[in-house]
Amino acid sequence: MVTLLTVPACAGRDRPPERAAPGAATEPLIDATLRRQLPSAQWRTTTTPHFRLHTRTGSSTERRLGTLRDTAEAARSVVLHELGISDSSQSARVDLVFADTRAEMQQLIGQPASGMVPNAPPRVAFLLAGADYRPLFRHELTHVYTLAAWGSPPPSAAWLSEGLATWATGACGGISVDARASDLARSGALVPLPELLRRFRSLPEPVAYVAAGSAVGFLLRRDSTGAIVRALWRAPAAAHNRGFSALFGPEGAEFERAWRAHLATVPAQSVDTIAILRDGC
């Protein structure tokens, strides 16, 4: 059990800095993937201090390369700071593969998503970044760096992984995740936390991700060191499979009451889902 008052001594430790050549093993795999998934395309690779950016030649993403490069580096700094992960432990470059359209994302990753970070190869993110679309850098880089620093959580901890990434994204469409969660609470759509953990993948995505993002953010405000979140991340699969009470212990009910009381003080705001799908965050 990982209670809100007891944290294992190892919970605050990241993995030691990697000593392999930064991203060297990943590059051939990415090149092979791009050739296989989009065989007719030519790709340009641009290297920055912390990334390799892959853009299709002649694409709108290639024309926006300077902006994408600078935004990626800025997002990295924010994410590592917010997660409490040391910069020096994450020196290996990350491969960022950009797609112009959701149809290209379908070809690259098998679904028309706005972004995806595979479990393998490591340190790779695919991002939708076409003309006028704001890529979800902070969301996907949260996945990249938590996997690199903390390892892979159990599948049943998806609520924590996606909640952390949603919280780290910040405001979407100018509206905070707490304001969106407050709107869910006002409409009666905000499910209890035990149900959120149990049904995370089957709930509507706007409900599941917003609720998880707000709850994780509230947990981080109560424990600014992030040690409890890291302990939850590293909790055994059996604990995650048993659900909320196994993870949060007797303090869980009080935590949910405090979280909902906090949301009651936040002005409720809803987002234009169509605009988010069209424009990004």
N, C-alpha and C positions, 0 to 999 in steps of 0.2 A: 504494500500500500504506500502511495506517495501522498501524505496528507499536506494540508496547506501550512502546517507548522513544523513539519519534520522533513528535512531534505538530506539525502545521502551526501557524504563528504565529497564524493567524486563528481557531484552534479555540476559543479561550476567549471570543470576542466574541459578544454577543447582537445582535439587530437593534436599531437605534436606537429610542428612544421614539416611539410613534405620536402624530401631532399632530391627527388627525381628532377630531371630537366623539366621546366615548366610546360606541361601540356604536350610533351613530345610524343607520348604514346597515343594520344587521342587524334592527332592531326591526320594520319593516314586513314583512320576509321571514318572520320568526318568526310574526307575527300571521296572515299569509296561510297559512302551513303549518298552523297549529293549526286555522284555520277549514276548510281543505280536508280534513285528515285526520280531524278529529272535528267535523263540521259541527253536530251537535246540542248540543255542549258550550259552556258559558260559561266564560271564563277570567279569572282574576284575576292581575294583574301587580304584584309588589312589588319596589321598588328598594332596594338597599343600596349602600354605597360602591363595591362591586366587582362586583355582580351585579344582574340582573333575574330574579326567580324567577317562573315561570309555573305556576300551580296551577289545576286545574279546580274551579269553584265547587261547593261541597258535598262535595268529596272528602276523604278522610282526609289527603291531603297538604296541603290547605288548613288543616285543623285542626292540623296539625303545623308550620305555617309558621314559627313562632318558632324551633323547634328546628332546622329545615332551614336557616333563614337563618344562625343562629349557627354551625352545623356547617360550612356552606359557607365562611364567612369564616375559620374556624379552619383548615380544610383548605387553603385558598389559601395561608395563611402558611407552613404546613409544606411544601407542595409547592414553592413558590418558593425557600424556604431550602434544601431538599434538592437541588434542581436547580441551585442557584447562579445563578438568574435574578433580576435586580434588580427590586424592587417597583416602582420608578419607571418601568421600561420596559413595565409591564403595567397601565397605568391604565385602559385601555378596559374597560368592563363586559362581563361574560360572561353570556349568556342560558342559564339552567338551566330546562329543561322537565321537570316531574315527572309521572310516571304512577303511578296506584294499583296497577295490575295488569300482568301480562305480556301479557294480551289488549290492554290499552291501548297498551303498547309495540309490539305487533304492528301496531296501527293507525297509530301515529305514525311508526315507522321501518321497518316491514316485517319485523320479526323480534321474537320474545318475549325479547329480551336484557335484561340488568340495566342496561346503559348503552351509549351510543354517542356518539361525537364525529364529525360529518361533516367532510370536508375543506372543504366550502363549504355555507352561508355560514360565515365564520370565527367563532370564539369562541361556539360553541353546544354544549351538552351535553344529551342526553336521559338521564334517570335514573329507574329504578324506585325508588319511595319510599313504597310503601303502608304500611298500619298494621303496626307491629312489624318493618318491613324496614329494615335499615341500608344506606343508599345508598353506592355506591362512589365517594364524592366524590374521594378522593385519586387513585384510578386514572384517572377521567375528566378531572379537572383537570390531571393530568400530560399527557394527550394535548392538552388545550386549550393549555397554556402552552408545551409544546415546539414545537407547530406554530406558535404565534405568535412565539416567540423564535428558533427555529432553522430554520423552514421545514418543508416536507414531505419526509420521507425517501423513498427508492425503495421500491416495494412489496416488494422482496426484503429490506428491512430491517425487516420486521414483527417479527422476533424481538427487535430492539433496542427498537422502540417499545413493544411489549407487555411486554417484560422490564422496561423502565424503569418503566412504569406499575404492574406487579405488585410490583416492589421498593418503589416509593413508597407503595403501599397499606399497607405494614406488616403486622403480624400479622393473620391472618384466622382467626376462631374462636379467638383467643388463641394461635395457633400461627404461628411465624415462617416466612418463605419458605425459609430455610435448613433448618429442621427438617423441612419438607415435602420439600425436595430430598434431604435425608439419608435420608428414608424411601424415596424413589424409588431412591436408590443402593443401599440395603440390599436392596430387592426385585428389583434388576436392571433397573428400568424407566427409569433415568436414561441417556438416549442420549448418545453422544459429541457434543461441541460441533459438529464438522463436519456431522454428521447433523442436529443440531438446527437449524442455520442453513439447511440444504438442504431439510428437510422440515417446517419449522415449522408451516405451515398444514394439513398432512395428519396430523400427530401428534395424539393425543388432547389436548384442551385442558388438562386438569389436568397432564399431563406437560409439554407445550410451555411453558405460561405459568410454571409453577413453576421449571422448569429455567432458562428465560431470565431470570426475575426473580432467581434466586439467582446466576447467572453475572454478570449486570450489577451486582448489588450487590457481588459480590466484586471486580469490576473497579474500582468506585468506591472500595472500601476501599484498593485498591492505588494509586489516583490520586485523592486527596481533592479535587483541583481540578476534577475532572470533564472535563478537557480531552480525554482520550482518548475518552470517550463522545461528546462533541460532534464530535470528528474522525470517529469512526465514523458518526455521524448524517449528516454532510455528505460522506462518501465517495461517489464517483460510483456510479451504478447498476451500471456494468460491474464494479466491484470487488465489490459485494454479490452480483452474479450469479455471479461466479467462486467465491464461497464463503469458507470459513474461512481457508484459507491465504493468499488474496489480501488479506484484511483484517488478519489478525494476524501474518502473516509468520513467521519462524523461532521467535519467542517463543511462538507459539500453543500448541505442545505442552506447554511448561513451564507456561504459564498454566493449562491444563486439569488438569495433574497437581497444581498447587498448590491449585486450586479443589476438586478431589476430596479432597485431603488435608485441607483445611479442613472439608469436609462430614463427614469421618470423625470429627471431634472434636465434632460437633453431635449431641445426642441426637435420634434419629429420632422424628417424630410425624406421624401422619396426621390428616386432617381428615374430618369428617362431611360428605360432598359434598351429601347431601340437605338437611342443616341449612343449609349455605351457600346453596344455591339458594333455600331458604325464607326465611332470615333475613338474608342479606347478610353483610358482614364487619364 
